Amino acid sequence: MRSTAADPTSPSTRSTATTAYAACALAAAWLAYLGVLQWSVVRFRVPIVLTLTVCAVGLALWLGRRTRIHPAPAWLVPVVLLGSVAVTWAVPLFSYLRGGPLTAALATLTVVGVGGAALLSRPTAARARTAYGLAVAGHVVTATIATLGDPAPRIDVWVTLQQASDALARGENFYDMTWTDSPGVQDAFTYLPWTAVLLAPGRWLGGDVRWAIAFWSVVLFLGVWALARPLRGDEPSTARATALRAAVPVTALVVAPGALTQIDQAWTEPLLAAGLVWWAVLVRRGHAWWAVVPLALACASKQHLALLLPLLLLWQPFGPRRAVATGALTGVLVAPWFLASPSDFVHDTVTLLLGFHPIRFANTWYLYFLNEHGVTLPFWVTGVIALGALAVAALLVHRRQPPLDELLRWCALVLLAANLVNKQAFYNQFWLSAALVAMSLAVPRGHGGALPSAARRAE
């Protein structure tokens, strides 16, 4: 009788092994990437730059080879969650929280990480849903502790967002203001205006914009859940698999190393991630024109999301008309502030940033050459690298017309490449690339094409 054991040389066995290796590599890169980012606040170290670069190369290889990472070994997700908790405790963590509030916040993240690992070690649909709910609730509790425990963080981001919200309530132009008691930027609002508009309710209703950031974080998590739901044309999916696709990325994001710092510092990238994930949800469900709205709101909140529009323009399920419409709607959204004072608007959102001095604890190659060799890279060098990465990504998106999950990872790579040569990239900008990779893992695989059949019919 012939043995029924799998042949280790067969294509299917080799594919399974490759998938397992790829999943393990992704898990290791996730912990290394976010671990060094936690360490990076507020210090520059060459190993941090090297680690971020290696992770960028790994993401590029993953995209180039189009390696599948599902199914992952059952033990891998618990290891990532427990590893994230361990890194959060072991690696130097920058926070203005002290004493009891700091301990309470770290304990909350530990409960989420350990509880999520236990629930997802032998997951059922109910356990995966519980892990998702635990993560969302844990994030809300952590944000509450940070906001109440540190009511006035000494960072210009928080100061400008607070005072811009007050100016908006008074009907004043926050691009024509000097901030009171700002420890950094004194006379500029460096974001696009809808950052203030979308975060102001946190200040108006709760006294702190961080309440609104927590709200948009929950919107992000709900978007991941919606993204994970299968549609007609997707590969068959059980309730357990659907819940896992949502629970894993959300739990990993909530306990990601450095997450507490991001909450405490009022960094706004969760707002951008929320817009991008709901863009993805609406495109998948065949509502690509409606997807213009959350995308335009995100683009009207922060400048560098403009880098993603060429990719979306060349991706047929969204396409040129909707990309142009996104740009037009973004222009309409920012027009009131531009028209109120064009010189102030351009100064704060463009010229100030281009001429702003390098911040020495930005862990990028620009700062490597400056800190280690005293060399200031010409602007055209960094521009060539960032635009070169965008051009390669755009070419491959145009040729391949990839599925949505792969497109999200191309967006992550473009932003990551731009960050690595920037003179002001910090934890929050790098976090957005990680968030795009995480949300890409929620997307169900389709039988073919870039989208399920229901969404393609809407085109």
Secondary structure, DSSP 8 states (H G I E B T S, - for coil): ----S--TTSHHHHHHHHHHHHHHHHHHHHHHHHHHHHHHTT---HHHHHHHHHHHHHHHHHHHHT----S--TTHHHHHHHHHHHHHHHS----S--HHHHHHHHHHHHHHHHHHHHHHHS--HHHHHHHHHHHHHHHHHHHHHHHHHSSS-S-HHHHHHHHHHHHHHHT--GGG---SS-SS--S---S-HHHHHHHHHHHHHHS-HHHHHHHHHHHHHHHHHHHHS--TTB----HHHHHHHHHHHHHHHHT-TTHHHHHHTT--HHHHHHHHHHHHHHHHTT-TTTTHHHHHHHHTT-GGGGGGHHHHHHSTTTHHHHHHHHHHHHHHHHHHHHHH-HHHHHIIIIIHHHH----TT--SHHHHHHHHH-----HHHHHHHHHHHHHHHHHHHHHH---HHHHHHHHHHHHHHHHHT-SS--HHHHHHHHHHHHHHTTS--BSSSSS-HHHHHT-
